[in-house]
């Protein structure tokens, strides 16, 4: 757990990622009654009902490093309200993922510690069923969004808060949920979750907060059980087709607590890809990076300012995209082959969200990390050819 807080910083900034997931929410449309055939575009004759939820939460704080041990002395409590929409097949990917729910959640936490104060978060999420019957629903929920911490680190007024380095943070939520019907429209919700908050290394300190959480609440279902399409949509036309991605990104990072300057980080990427099935793309690519914070670090530590090593880096990577319509969950593993200034390991990881706005134009929000330690949040735009 020691390094998990740094890895998931993100995993979206992801968040930042909230904008892309909101696009997924918008894709779940109401559709009028119409017959469906496997040879035509998928059309569904059911409603797309809402679910309203209200949950109480109790958590513990994980002491993942000695630098935050002095803050782990309380048990946070929280309250969540959310709005979910049950997919029924209006988009082809709904059936491919067993008709998940998509939702928007608002979450408040009181940390019962004056150094940490409270947090306020908004996240969007997807809840994929594991087992579902007319009365029972066991599902796994993954969400991301943005959180606000009024009581964050400040050199003069709150320097002991080493958990949270800035007011604005990303949140990542993973949750196992069990909903059992206790009435025609009412469900009892029990859950086990992990909530994570951090700023993706855009400000220091940034150890991040991990909150293992138990929750209990109620769901109001507009319609239960929910009818779904009787057959899956056919595979997309581009399955087993190849493509090219060309993109560029920018981000910024803070070097240390003593140097609050935001340093710009740029990259360029060329990747070849192939859609291997209805859910997945595989990629192989080359990248170049220019991190200006490394210039400042090198000048501060070098004995001589003459003949300094090049801070630019070049790499190759393998990647996967898990597809949800136009939205994709991106994972990469890269290896540097040009790295004169050895400021990091020889490999890196990347997790992010990508949205294909048109057949040509896409955008990403990614977290790049070294050995699970956050390096930079990347804002990327590119074209698919």
Buried (B, 14 or more C-beta within 10 A) or exposed (E): EEBBBBBBBBBBBBBBBBBBBBBBBEBBEEBEEEEBEEEEEBBBBBBBBBBBBEBEBEBBBBBBBEEBEEBBEBEBBBBBBBBBBBBBBBBBBBBBBBBBBBBBBBBBBBBEBEBBBBBEBBBBBBBEBEEBEEEEBBBBBBBBBBBBBEBBBEEEEBEEBBBBBBBBBBBBBBBBBBBBBEEEBEBBBBBEBBBBBBBBBBBBBBBBBBBEBEBEBBBBBBBBEBBBBEEBBBEEEEBEEEBBBEBBBEBBBBBEBEEEEBBEBBBBBEBEBBBEEBBBBBBEBBBBBBBBBBBBBBEEEEEEEEEEEEBBBEBBBBBBBBBBBBBBBBBBEBEBEEBEBEBBEEEBBBBBBBBBEEEEEBBBBBBBBBEBBBBBBBBBEBEBE
